[in-house]
Amino acid sequence: MIKKVDVCIVGGGPGGVLLANLLAKQKVSVLLVERTNAFAKTFRGEHLNEEGEHILKRHGIYERIEQLGLLKMETLEYWHNGTCIKTIMPDEAVGHLGIHVPQAHLLQAILEQAKGYPTFDYALNTTVKELIQNEQGQYTAVRAIQNGKELLIESQLIIGADGRHSSIRKLANIESTVRSHGYDLLWARIPAPQNWSPSIKMALVEGMQISLFTQAKGFVQIGWNIEKGSFPSLRKEPFTPFIEKLCLAFPQLASSVKEHIQSWKDFVLLDVFSSTSAQWGKNGVVLIGDAVHTMTPTGAYGLNSALMDAHILAEQLLQNEPFDYVSCATMRKREIEKIQATQIEKEQKFSDAFVVLK
Ligand SMILES: Cc1cc2nc3c(=O)[nH]c(=O)nc-3n(C[C@H](O)[C@H](O)[C@H](O)COP(=O)(O)OP(=O)(O)OC[C@H]3O[C@@H](n4cnc5c(N)ncnc54)[C@H](O)[C@@H]3O)c2cc1C
């Protein structure tokens, strides 16, 4: 089967879905291609900062997410040996320290709106396998497999919004520089105890950061930094002494932890790295979000950066002048470099928050 569109967007994460929405709203014909069988199936970043909030409000999407459910963080707390030693309150003008938005709610709200635009189309269960070039070297189509059958999508512009292991980036031979940050992350989600306030809680345990993020609908997400590459050997160790450290750091959480995290299998491992690319696209391909700049979890910038990329790229594409890919990419690249530097600084200075104890 062959489809023809103005813009083919590969990847139905926050960046790809928002870009598809914004372009279709302006009557650009868009096909959003996602390899899984539903949007929001994969577990991804869910904390929105002020920047992400502003973008969603500007495009009339935030109100719908509010109806579906979100949760504003009221405090940022630093804990040591089961006691809160420092509490940071939100700036009054902002009113929160981040907003938890379940990924399903975010994508649903953006997609509901997009489905109302006649030029919006999407294809699930569709994995892009190949980029096709014309004689001048311009990428003019992608070859995808949809439910086992071949689908050719001819498109004036191809967007790689396909995440940290981007196929589009690799197929277009765009190099990526990967930086290790010395740690990986164990994730788990458990029910919040009663009277648990909407908060972000941090602890430093044996030199490693543990973070708790309260989530909408009564959950707490646990992010536990471990030494890079150490999980295979760690999981050979007895589990009880390890999980006890979490219970000691946050005693209020102990009974929920004991009930819901009973073995290493109850944690999901995130391979933490950041990456940048010198080129953000070429010859009819443009990359956005994690595909071109994977972020570490520090400060929850990944989701918000992907939304900003989509917002800026849509603005540039919809201008009447010819699309100036270079200036668009340069502007965002500078911003991302600053954020990635901030992430490194935050990671290096994390232990300073506990300096009062030294
Ligand atoms: C476990 C985990 C926790 C995280 N926690 C946070 C957090 O708390 N806060 C935060 O801000 N960020 C967090 N991040 C990062 C955040 O999730 C990403 O920065 C954000 O999702 C990037 O959005 P994106 O649209 O660029 O890509 P993604 O959300 O990665 O979406 C890419 C999409 O492309 C699809 N795809 C891939 N290859 C193909 C193909 N060949 N054909 C078709 N479709 C394809 C994938 O299925 C996926 O749906 C986390 C990431 C992970 C993995």
The ligand as an SDF file (V2000), in Angstrom:
LIG
                    3D

 53 58  0  0  0  0  0  0  0  0999 V2000
   11.7700    4.7920   32.1620 C   0  0  0  0  0  0  0  0  0  0  0  0
   11.8430    6.2470   31.7640 C   0  0  0  0  0  0  0  0  0  0  0  0
   11.5000    7.2410   32.6930 C   0  0  0  0  0  0  0  0  0  0  0  0
   11.5700    8.5960   32.3660 C   0  0  0  0  0  0  0  0  0  0  0  0
   11.2130    9.5550   33.2920 N   0  0  0  0  0  0  0  0  0  0  0  0
   11.1580   10.8620   32.9330 C   0  0  0  0  0  0  0  0  0  0  0  0
   10.6040   11.8640   33.7980 C   0  0  0  0  0  0  0  0  0  0  0  0
   10.2130   11.5940   34.9370 O   0  0  0  0  0  0  0  0  0  0  0  0
   10.5010   13.1410   33.3290 N   0  0  0  0  0  0  0  0  0  0  0  0
   10.8980   13.4820   32.0460 C   0  0  0  0  0  0  0  0  0  0  0  0
   10.7740   14.6730   31.6440 O   0  0  0  0  0  0  0  0  0  0  0  0
   11.4320   12.5700   31.2310 N   0  0  0  0  0  0  0  0  0  0  0  0
   11.5480   11.2710   31.6200 C   0  0  0  0  0  0  0  0  0  0  0  0
   11.9940   10.3340   30.7450 N   0  0  0  0  0  0  0  0  0  0  0  0
   12.3550   10.7570   29.4220 C   0  0  0  0  0  0  0  0  0  0  0  0
   11.0790   11.0110   28.6100 C   0  0  0  0  0  0  0  0  0  0  0  0
   10.2490    9.8780   28.7140 O   0  0  0  0  0  0  0  0  0  0  0  0
   11.4800   11.2690   27.1770 C   0  0  0  0  0  0  0  0  0  0  0  0
   12.4050   12.3500   27.1590 O   0  0  0  0  0  0  0  0  0  0  0  0
   10.2710   11.6390   26.3220 C   0  0  0  0  0  0  0  0  0  0  0  0
    9.3280   10.5890   26.3260 O   0  0  0  0  0  0  0  0  0  0  0  0
   10.7460   11.8930   24.8980 C   0  0  0  0  0  0  0  0  0  0  0  0
    9.6560   12.0000   24.0530 O   0  0  0  0  0  0  0  0  0  0  0  0
    9.7940   11.6560   22.5210 P   0  0  0  0  0  0  0  0  0  0  0  0
    8.4580   11.9710   21.9350 O   0  0  0  0  0  0  0  0  0  0  0  0
   10.9920   12.3060   21.9630 O   0  0  0  0  0  0  0  0  0  0  0  0
   10.1180   10.0920   22.4360 O   0  0  0  0  0  0  0  0  0  0  0  0
    9.4480    8.7800   23.1340 P   0  0  0  0  0  0  0  0  0  0  0  0
    8.5200    9.1730   24.2300 O   0  0  0  0  0  0  0  0  0  0  0  0
   10.5480    7.8740   23.4290 O   0  0  0  0  0  0  0  0  0  0  0  0
    8.5650    8.2200   21.9490 O   0  0  0  0  0  0  0  0  0  0  0  0
    9.1440    7.5880   20.8110 C   0  0  0  0  0  0  0  0  0  0  0  0
    8.0780    6.7310   20.1550 C   0  0  0  0  0  0  0  0  0  0  0  0
    8.5850    6.2530   18.9060 O   0  0  0  0  0  0  0  0  0  0  0  0
    8.1370    4.9310   18.7110 C   0  0  0  0  0  0  0  0  0  0  0  0
    9.0710    4.2930   17.7510 N   0  0  0  0  0  0  0  0  0  0  0  0
   10.3790    3.9990   17.9540 C   0  0  0  0  0  0  0  0  0  0  0  0
   10.9220    3.4690   16.8380 N   0  0  0  0  0  0  0  0  0  0  0  0
    9.9420    3.4530   15.8940 C   0  0  0  0  0  0  0  0  0  0  0  0
    9.8910    3.0250   14.5260 C   0  0  0  0  0  0  0  0  0  0  0  0
   10.9550    2.5380   13.8920 N   0  0  0  0  0  0  0  0  0  0  0  0
    8.7110    3.1280   13.8620 N   0  0  0  0  0  0  0  0  0  0  0  0
    7.6070    3.6360   14.4820 C   0  0  0  0  0  0  0  0  0  0  0  0
    7.5990    4.0590   15.7820 N   0  0  0  0  0  0  0  0  0  0  0  0
    8.7560    3.9710   16.4700 C   0  0  0  0  0  0  0  0  0  0  0  0
    8.1790    4.3320   20.1140 C   0  0  0  0  0  0  0  0  0  0  0  0
    7.3550    3.1850   20.2350 O   0  0  0  0  0  0  0  0  0  0  0  0
    7.6900    5.5120   20.9610 C   0  0  0  0  0  0  0  0  0  0  0  0
    6.2880    5.4860   21.1420 O   0  0  0  0  0  0  0  0  0  0  0  0
   11.9850    8.9720   31.0700 C   0  0  0  0  0  0  0  0  0  0  0  0
   12.3310    7.9810   30.1290 C   0  0  0  0  0  0  0  0  0  0  0  0
   12.2580    6.6370   30.4580 C   0  0  0  0  0  0  0  0  0  0  0  0
   12.6400    5.5820   29.4090 C   0  0  0  0  0  0  0  0  0  0  0  0
  1  2  1  0
  2  3  1  0
  2 52  2  0
  3  4  2  0
  4  5  1  0
  4 50  1  0
  5  6  2  0
  6  7  1  0
  6 13  1  0
  7  8  2  0
  7  9  1  0
  9 10  1  0
 10 11  2  0
 10 12  1  0
 12 13  2  0
 13 14  1  0
 14 15  1  0
 14 50  1  0
 15 16  1  0
 16 17  1  0
 16 18  1  0
 18 19  1  0
 18 20  1  0
 20 21  1  0
 20 22  1  0
 22 23  1  0
 23 24  1  0
 24 25  2  0
 24 26  1  0
 24 27  1  0
 27 28  1  0
 28 29  2  0
 28 30  1  0
 28 31  1  0
 31 32  1  0
 32 33  1  0
 33 34  1  0
 33 48  1  0
 34 35  1  0
 35 36  1  0
 35 46  1  0
 36 37  1  0
 36 45  1  0
 37 38  2  0
 38 39  1  0
 39 40  1  0
 39 45  2  0
 40 41  1  0
 40 42  2  0
 42 43  1  0
 43 44  2  0
 44 45  1  0
 46 47  1  0
 46 48  1  0
 48 49  1  0
 50 51  2  0
 51 52  1  0
 52 53  1  0
M  END
$$$$
